């Protein structure tokens, strides 16, 4: 499903540990890390698509999370030219997303990356709330910035201002990188 402007409707998920850290996962067979996200089916609302993608990409059920907030409308990003498939009948130039902030209420053992035939991720870890801004691929950096800035007040209500400080992107870039974890049997419990 692609809209008339060439954007594919999509949902993004910021899964937050109660201490303010967020779920950060590595794409299978790639070195890129990102938040869970995925396309919407034509018969789904953003909330329905979010719960489906949450299950497919993390193994979590609605009972493992509380919805804390969402972006009020679509946030868009363009794909790099090399990623645009121009031979398709409908050309997709990017994604438009509704982002959700979820509080994780389960246990790390509930996170399962191996529940589908084609898992999206092979490793995961908890990282500081702002860490993804300096470490996501460049073409997604703007949408991640807008999503996290909008969702940060909801996160602060749960985790507090110390866990989700007001911070500039430049200050975030200078922060240390967390240790990387390995998935065992499709999941990981490595934390920082």
N, C-alpha and C positions, 0 to 999 in steps of 0.2 A: 504494500500500500504506500503510494507516494502522492503527496499533495500537488496541486497545480504549479507550485513554485519549485518543485523538485526536492522537497524535504520529506523524509520518512518519519512518521510519528513513532515516538520511542519514549521509554521511561528510564530514569536513572535512579539508583538506590544508594543512599548513604546509610549504611548500617552502623550504628554507633553503640559501642560498649557503654554501660552506665558511667564509666570514669571519663568519658569524652573522647577516647580513641575510636578510630573508625576502621572498618574492614577494608583491606587493600589486597587485591588478588592479582596474580600473574596469569596472563593469557597462555593457554596451552601452546607449546612449541614456539613461543615467542618470548622476547625479553621485556615486553611491555606490561606494565601494571596499571590497573584501573579499578573503578567502582563497578559493581554489577550494573548492567543496563541491557535493554533489548527492545525490539520492535513490538508495536501493538498490532494485534489482529483487528480486522475491520469491525468485528462485533464486540470489542472490549472497551471498557472505560479505562482511563489511566490507572485507577486503583486496581481493577481486575488484572490488567497487564502487569502491574508491579508485583502482585502476589504470585502470579504465574512465573514471572522471571525470577523472583526470589527463590521459589522452590527449585526451578531448573538449574540455577547457577550456584546456589548455596546449600540446597537441601532443607531450608527452613520453611516452616509452616506459619500461618497467621498467628498461632498461639505462641510462637517464639519471639514475637516482636510487638511493639506498640508504635503506631503511626504518630509521630510528633508534629509533623508539618509537611508542607509541600510548596513548591513554587506556584505562584498564582496563575501562571500561564506558560506558554511555550518558550523555552530557551533554545536558540539555534546555534549550530556550528556547521561549517562547511568542511567537506572532505578535501584532502589534498588532491590536486589534479591527477596524480598517479593512481589514486584509489577510485576515481570515477569511471564506471563502466559505461562507456558511451555507445556501445553496441546493443544495450538493452532497449526494449521497446519504450519503457519509461526510464529516463535518466535521473538517477538520484544524486544530487549534488551535496547532500548533507542530511543531518538529522535535526528534528525539532523534538525537544524533550520536556516532560514534566518530571521534576526531581522530587523524591520523597526522602525525608529523614525518619529513620526507624530506630527506636531504642531496642537493643538486643536484650531479651529477657530469658533466653535459654542458657545452655552451657556450651562451651567450646566443642564438646563432643557432638552436639547437634548439627554443627556445620559439616556438610557433606558435599564435596565437589564432584562426586562420582556417581550421581544418581541418574544421569542421562547417558544415552549411547555416545554422544559427542560432548563431553564436558567442555566448558568454556575456560576453566581455570585449572591449574595444577598445584599452585601454592597460594597461601594466604598468610596474612599477619595483621595485627592491630597496630596502627600508626597514629601519631598525633593528628588532631583534627585538620590542621592546615597543611600537613606534609604533602598531600596529593598535588597541591598547586605547583610545587616546584619539581614534581616528578612524573606528571602525566605527559603524554606526547603533546608536542607543541600545538597541534591543531585543535586539541580539546581544552587547552588551558583556559581560554576565555569563558567557556561554558562552565567549567569547574569552578572558576572564580565567582561567577555570578550565582551559581547554585549554592556554594558554601556560604557566601556572604548573606544570601537570603535565609538560609537554614540555621546559621550560627545563633541567632537569638533563641530559637527553640532548643538548640543543643545546650546553651548556657543555663536554661531553666532546669535542666536535668543534671548536668555535670558541673556547673559552676563556671565562673569567669576565669578561674585559674586554669582549668582544663581546656577552655575554649576562649583564649584571650583575643582581644582586638589586636590584630597584628597586620603589618604591611607585608606584601609579597616579598619585598627585598629582605626583610628580617627573616621570613620563612626560608628563603633560599640558603641562608647561612646556617640553618639548624642541621644537626647531624642526621645521618641516614640510619635507620634501624637495621638490626641484624636480619638477614634473610632466613626464612624457614623453609623446610622441605615438607612436602605432603607425603604422608604414609598412607597408602590405601586410599588416596584421593582426598585426604584432609590433613590439616596441620594444626597443631596447638602451640606453635612457637609464638611467643609474645615478646614485646619490648616493655 
